[in-house]
Amino acid sequence: MPGNDNADVRKRLSGMLDQLSRLRDARDQLAQLHAEGEAADGLVGVTVGPTGALTNVRIDPRAMRLDSQTLAEAVMEAARQATSRASEQAGELFAGISTGLDVGALMTAGTTPAVGTGDPADAIERLRGLIS
């Protein structure tokens, strides 16, 4: 029946709109994401953004007593911890959203999708027009 086909298409498009809206919200939250890591008994701390890039480094003055190799290793360990936490947080943001996207790739490539204008709102509006 043609009427049932239209209802099915509308139902599927409505589901897609919901997914796109959730994806846009998750992307916006991802842009604000930051995570922290510590090493050397808290003498070294770093903060990373959504792509894993360092946004802050904190070195306690007492850490200056460490030799340069140990200090460098502490900074690297803190950065690994922070990046791992950021990746976990990003995974949680996208949990339950059937995107087919690799969240890790989103983190390393930035937060703007490569398709179309990069704004899911455009796709949402086009789909809304189809089901109205």
Secondary structure as GFF3:
##gff-version 3
##sequence-region A 1 132
A	DSSP	alpha_helix	2	32	.	.	.	ID=ss1
A	DSSP	beta_strand	35	39	.	.	.	ID=ss2
A	DSSP	beta_strand	44	48	.	.	.	ID=ss3
A	DSSP	beta_strand	54	59	.	.	.	ID=ss4
A	DSSP	three_ten_helix	61	65	.	.	.	ID=ss5
A	DSSP	alpha_helix	68	94	.	.	.	ID=ss6
A	DSSP	alpha_helix	103	109	.	.	.	ID=ss7
A	DSSP	alpha_helix	120	131	.	.	.	ID=ss8
###
